[in-house]
């Protein structure tokens, strides 16, 4: 039901889908940027669903509560438990959790990650997505929402090489001309741009 509502809002607001979708996007870690508004989630889920990608995203298991837990799950939530495993005192990193999801997936997985980690302006992106893709041996795909052109989709994919400097330069070049709803809240990662 919510995906249907999201699709109507997507069309009413004049968004267009970027095509073609790279074939790698059906099993990947998908970077989602710019992320400057709560509306990004609505349009991104709608767009990726319309492109047939069945996007998934991680969320803390503590938020899986009635009445919203089932709704969030139907939108693509994967409930994450990072508490220490039996006999251990250290909880898993998000990078380990994301890589592990690909190891147990029974079907292709498009795991959506907001690398900025917040809707506010940040100068350093979270790079766990990169190391998770490297560990899981899956491509990184670059999903975007450009509020200036009202176009959204997946523009490029690449296999991480292990040279984060080189690979993040690809990511920065891709997002350089993308505009968030609040452009003043979007910044490239200063380490790689």
FIPA-218360 format. One record per residue (C-alpha): residue number from 1; residue in three letters; x, y, z. Coordinates in steps of 0.001 Angstrom, whole numbers, padded with zeros to 6 digits. Layout:
<sites>
+-----+-----+---------+---------+---------+
|   i |  aa |       u |       v |       w |
+-----+-----+---------+---------+---------+
| NUM | ALA |       X |       Y |       Z |
...
+-----+-----+---------+---------+---------+
</sites>
This chain:
<sites>
+-----+-----+---------+---------+---------+
|   i |  aa |       u |       v |       w |
+-----+-----+---------+---------+---------+
|   1 | UNK |  000000 |  000000 |  000000 |
|   2 | UNK |  002765 |  002464 |  000957 |
|   3 | UNK |  004752 |  001686 | -002191 |
|   4 | UNK |  001633 |  002494 | -004227 |
|   5 | UNK |  001269 |  005836 | -002400 |
|   6 | UNK |  004979 |  006541 | -002922 |
|   7 | UNK |  004565 |  005846 | -006654 |
|   8 | UNK |  001678 |  008339 | -006905 |
|   9 | UNK |  003734 |  011004 | -005076 |
|  10 | UNK |  006682 |  010247 | -007366 |
|  11 | UNK |  004547 |  010979 | -010436 |
|  12 | UNK |  002697 |  013971 | -008979 |
|  13 | UNK |  006019 |  015622 | -008083 |
|  14 | UNK |  007268 |  015190 | -011655 |
|  15 | UNK |  010107 |  012715 | -011084 |
|  16 | UNK |  011526 |  010740 | -014002 |
|  17 | UNK |  013446 |  007460 | -013997 |
|  18 | UNK |  017004 |  007277 | -015297 |
|  19 | UNK |  017424 |  004274 | -017602 |
|  20 | UNK |  018848 |  001845 | -018446 |
|  21 | UNK |  019590 |  000276 | -015082 |
|  22 | UNK |  023005 | -001419 | -014979 |
|  23 | UNK |  022616 | -005216 | -014611 |
|  24 | UNK |  024994 | -005157 | -011615 |
|  25 | UNK |  022402 | -003129 | -009667 |
|  26 | UNK |  020359 | -006259 | -008954 |
|  27 | UNK |  022995 | -007616 | -006527 |
|  28 | UNK |  025108 | -004860 | -005028 |
|  29 | UNK |  025712 | -002353 | -002303 |
|  30 | UNK |  023951 |  000730 | -003551 |
|  31 | UNK |  025114 |  004178 | -002484 |
|  32 | UNK |  022202 |  006613 | -002102 |
|  33 | UNK |  023135 |  010293 | -002401 |
|  34 | UNK |  022536 |  013157 | -002035 |
|  35 | UNK |  020522 |  012604 |  001139 |
|  36 | UNK |  019269 |  015972 |  002418 |
|  37 | UNK |  015555 |  015374 |  003089 |
|  38 | UNK |  013144 |  012768 |  004446 |
|  39 | UNK |  011493 |  012884 |  001005 |
|  40 | UNK |  014577 |  011173 | -000442 |
|  41 | UNK |  013438 |  007886 |  001077 |
|  42 | UNK |  009968 |  008112 | -000474 |
|  43 | UNK |  011253 |  008880 | -003977 |
|  44 | UNK |  014197 |  006440 | -003801 |
|  45 | UNK |  012082 |  003477 | -002680 |
|  46 | UNK |  009517 |  004292 | -005377 |
|  47 | UNK |  012114 |  004709 | -008136 |
|  48 | UNK |  014112 |  001601 | -007301 |
|  49 | UNK |  010921 | -000433 | -006966 |
|  50 | UNK |  009723 |  000820 | -010380 |
|  51 | UNK |  013101 | -000207 | -011815 |
|  52 | UNK |  012506 | -003717 | -010471 |
|  53 | UNK |  015370 | -003632 | -007986 |
|  54 | UNK |  013563 | -004568 | -004742 |
|  55 | UNK |  015766 | -002262 | -002649 |
|  56 | UNK |  016586 | -003309 |  000916 |
|  57 | UNK |  018016 | -001231 |  003737 |
|  58 | UNK |  019302 | -001995 |  007222 |
|  59 | UNK |  017609 | -000774 |  010384 |
|  60 | UNK |  018091 | -001543 |  014080 |
|  61 | UNK |  015956 | -004457 |  015309 |
|  62 | UNK |  014858 | -002318 |  018263 |
|  63 | UNK |  012671 | -000304 |  015868 |
|  64 | UNK |  010744 | -003419 |  014829 |
|  65 | UNK |  007685 | -002616 |  016944 |
|  66 | UNK |  003966 | -002539 |  016408 |
|  67 | UNK |  002391 | -000859 |  014487 |
|  68 | UNK |  005202 |  000393 |  012237 |
|  69 | UNK |  007529 | -002629 |  012171 |
|  70 | UNK |  005600 | -004545 |  009518 |
|  71 | UNK |  005127 | -001419 |  007355 |
|  72 | UNK |  008854 | -000663 |  007426 |
|  73 | UNK |  009659 | -004295 |  006666 |
|  74 | UNK |  007330 | -004234 |  003645 |
|  75 | UNK |  009279 | -001233 |  002340 |
|  76 | UNK |  012508 | -003271 |  002392 |
|  77 | UNK |  013845 | -003162 |  005955 |
|  78 | UNK |  016337 | -005779 |  007058 |
|  79 | UNK |  016335 | -005872 |  010860 |
|  80 | UNK |  019879 | -005809 |  012217 |
|  81 | UNK |  021048 | -007196 |  015547 |
|  82 | UNK |  024595 | -006027 |  016270 |
|  83 | UNK |  024665 | -007219 |  019881 |
|  84 | UNK |  027637 | -009445 |  020798 |
|  85 | UNK |  027193 | -013040 |  019719 |
|  86 | UNK |  027195 | -015876 |  022252 |
|  87 | UNK |  030517 | -016086 |  024038 |
|  88 | UNK |  031795 | -012786 |  022603 |
|  89 | UNK |  031997 | -009317 |  024126 |
|  90 | UNK |  032395 | -007229 |  020990 |
|  91 | UNK |  029461 | -006418 |  018745 |
|  92 | UNK |  029786 | -006762 |  014973 |
|  93 | UNK |  030599 | -003684 |  012911 |
|  94 | UNK |  028051 | -002468 |  010387 |
|  95 | UNK |  030561 | -003387 |  007663 |
|  96 | UNK |  030615 | -007005 |  008876 |
|  97 | UNK |  026827 | -007068 |  009121 |
|  98 | UNK |  026352 | -005738 |  005571 |
|  99 | UNK |  028889 | -008173 |  004087 |
| 100 | UNK |  027253 | -011009 |  006023 |
| 101 | UNK |  023850 | -010249 |  004511 |
| 102 | UNK |  025195 | -011186 |  001070 |
| 103 | UNK |  026602 | -014457 |  002401 |
| 104 | UNK |  023192 | -015614 |  003658 |
| 105 | UNK |  021017 | -014073 |  000920 |
| 106 | UNK |  018999 | -016638 | -000986 |
| 107 | UNK |  018302 | -014227 | -003843 |
| 108 | UNK |  020001 | -011145 | -005345 |
| 109 | UNK |  020263 | -008279 | -002870 |
| 110 | UNK |  020328 | -004530 | -003611 |
| 111 | UNK |  021383 | -003062 | -000276 |
| 112 | UNK |  020731 |  000684 | -000110 |
| 113 | UNK |  023157 |  002739 |  002030 |
| 114 | UNK |  022997 |  006451 |  002829 |
| 115 | UNK |  026715 |  007165 |  003019 |
| 116 | UNK |  026355 |  010632 |  004495 |
| 117 | UNK |  024719 |  009093 |  007568 |
| 118 | UNK |  022534 |  012165 |  008129 |
| 119 | UNK |  020485 |  014732 |  006242 |
| 120 | UNK |  022759 |  017509 |  007537 |
| 121 | UNK |  025922 |  018623 |  005771 |
| 122 | UNK |  028949 |  016427 |  006478 |
| 123 | UNK |  032435 |  016622 |  005036 |
| 124 | UNK |  033323 |  012955 |  005640 |
| 125 | UNK |  031203 |  010100 |  004315 |
| 126 | UNK |  030897 |  006730 |  006015 |
| 127 | UNK |  033035 |  004300 |  004008 |
| 128 | UNK |  031833 |  001020 |  005512 |
| 129 | UNK |  029781 |  000427 |  002354 |
| 130 | UNK |  033022 |  000215 |  000372 |
| 131 | UNK |  034670 | -002333 |  002668 |
| 132 | UNK |  031443 | -004366 |  002895 |
| 133 | UNK |  031271 | -004570 | -000910 |
| 134 | UNK |  034939 | -005557 | -001035 |
| 135 | UNK |  034424 | -008292 |  001579 |
| 136 | UNK |  031166 | -009553 |  000011 |
| 137 | UNK |  032696 | -009416 | -003498 |
| 138 | UNK |  029755 | -007450 | -004900 |
| 139 | UNK |  029743 | -004245 | -006960 |
| 140 | UNK |  029116 | -000768 | -005646 |
| 141 | UNK |  026317 |  000943 | -007553 |
| 142 | UNK |  025664 |  004671 | -007457 |
| 143 | UNK |  022015 |  005625 | -007051 |
| 144 | UNK |  021144 |  009289 | -007215 |
| 145 | UNK |  018358 |  011784 | -006798 |
| 146 | UNK |  018844 |  015057 | -008590 |
| 147 | UNK |  016230 |  017555 | -007436 |
| 148 | UNK |  017374 |  020062 | -010054 |
| 149 | UNK |  016427 |  017803 | -012981 |
| 150 | UNK |  013906 |  015608 | -011077 |
| 151 | UNK |  015706 |  012510 | -012373 |
| 152 | UNK |  016573 |  009522 | -010218 |
| 153 | UNK |  017961 |  006044 | -010764 |
| 154 | UNK |  021198 |  004092 | -010824 |
| 155 | UNK |  023897 |  005657 | -012931 |
| 156 | UNK |  027044 |  003573 | -012597 |
| 157 | UNK |  028428 |  000420 | -010987 |
| 158 | UNK |  031964 | -000802 | -010377 |
| 159 | UNK |  033735 | -003607 | -008554 |
| 160 | UNK |  035828 | -002222 | -005704 |
| 161 | UNK |  039502 | -002740 | -006445 |
| 162 | UNK |  040829 | -002426 | -002897 |
| 163 | UNK |  042359 |  000963 | -003761 |
| 164 | UNK |  039898 |  003175 | -001907 |
| 165 | UNK |  041516 |  006402 | -003117 |
| 166 | UNK |  041063 |  005448 | -006763 |
| 167 | UNK |  037573 |  004002 | -006306 |
| 168 | UNK |  036245 |  006872 | -004201 |
| 169 | UNK |  037435 |  009276 | -006910 |
| 170 | UNK |  034934 |  007499 | -009212 |
| 171 | UNK |  032205 |  007996 | -006607 |
| 172 | UNK |  033022 |  011686 | -006082 |
| 173 | UNK |  033127 |  012380 | -009825 |
| 174 | UNK |  029722 |  010775 | -010222 |
| 175 | UNK |  028020 |  012803 | -007471 |
| 176 | UNK |  029768 |  016106 | -008218 |
| 177 | UNK |  026878 |  017494 | -010304 |
| 178 | UNK |  023956 |  016002 | -008323 |
| 179 | UNK |  021662 |  018324 | -006356 |
| 180 | UNK |  019816 |  017430 | -003162 |
| 181 | UNK |  016500 |  018949 | -002111 |
| 182 | UNK |  018560 |  021198 |  000169 |
| 183 | UNK |  021790 |  021648 | -001842 |
| 184 | UNK |  023491 |  023460 |  001032 |
| 185 | UNK |  023287 |  020206 |  003039 |
| 186 | UNK |  025165 |  018097 |  000475 |
| 187 | UNK |  028925 |  017851 |  000321 |
| 188 | UNK |  031329 |  015428 | -001288 |
| 189 | UNK |  033773 |  013635 |  000987 |
| 190 | UNK |  036684 |  016050 |  001387 |
| 191 | UNK |  039195 |  013172 |  001644 |
| 192 | UNK |  038483 |  012055 | -001923 |
| 193 | UNK |  037190 |  015103 | -003794 |
+-----+-----+---------+---------+---------+
</sites>
